[in-house]
Amino acid sequence: MNLFQRKTTQTNPETIAQLKIWVYDTLNLDTAIPVSISQLRCTEPGCPPLETVIAVMMQPPQTYKIHKPASDITHDDVVASLQAHP
């Protein structure tokens, strides 16, 4: 087992920037609230090879998962994921 193996993958910075814009717009967030977007490998059974995790750093922090690589996510995916949370 390699303890130093990366579990995240890199994606295009423009893609991440666009996803953040969609998150801020959908949630009507103040730009002072940090948003983090990570693309992670999933090795659990039934999990897609890559998923994208959106973390909104408000109190309490909110986390959203989209079971697609960041490059495949559409505006509709972001809206559906963010609106699915109560």
N, C-alpha and C positions, 0 to 999 in steps of 0.2 A: 504494500500500500504506500503510495506516494503522498505524504502529508503536505507537500508544497505544491501540488498540482492545482492550477487555477480552475475554479468552478464557474467563472464568468467568461464571456466572450466579448470581443470588441465589436462595435458597430459604428456606422458612419455618424460623425458628430452632427451633421445636418439633420439626420433622421431623429436623433435624440432631441435636438432643439425644436423640431416640429412637434414631436410628441408632447414636449413640455408646454408649448403654446396651446395645444388642444386641451391639456389638463387645466391650465390656468383659465382658459375660456369656458370650459365646461363647468368647472366648479366655481367660477367667478371669484378666483383667489386674488388676494393682494400680492403683488410681485415680491413683497418682503418675506413671504412664506416660501421656504425652500422646497423644491420638488426634486427628488432623485429618481432616476430611471436606470434600472440594471437589467441586463440580459443574462440569465442564468441557465446552466445546463441542469437538466433533471435526470437523475438515474433511477428514480423510483419506478416500479412497474406501472404501466398505463399512463405515465406522464410523457408529454411530448419532449423531444430532444432539447428544445430551447423554449424558455418562457420569459416573458418580460414582466418585471415587478416595478410598479410605480409606488413610491413612498412620498406622501405629503406630510411634511414636518410641522403639523399644527398640533395643538393640545386637545385630545390625545392624537398621536400620529396615526395616519390612515394608510393602509397598504392595500393595493389592488394588484391582481395578477391577470395577465392576458396570456393564454397558452399558445403563443406564436412568437417567432423571432421579431425583434423590433422593426426590421425592414419590411415585414409583411403586415404590420398593423395599419389599419385605416382609421380615419376620423370616427367612423361609425363604431369600430371596435372600442375606441377610447370612451366614447359617450356611453355605450352599453355597459362597459365595465364599471365606470364611475357611478352611473345611475343605478346599478344593481345593488350597491351598498345602501343600507338605510341611513 
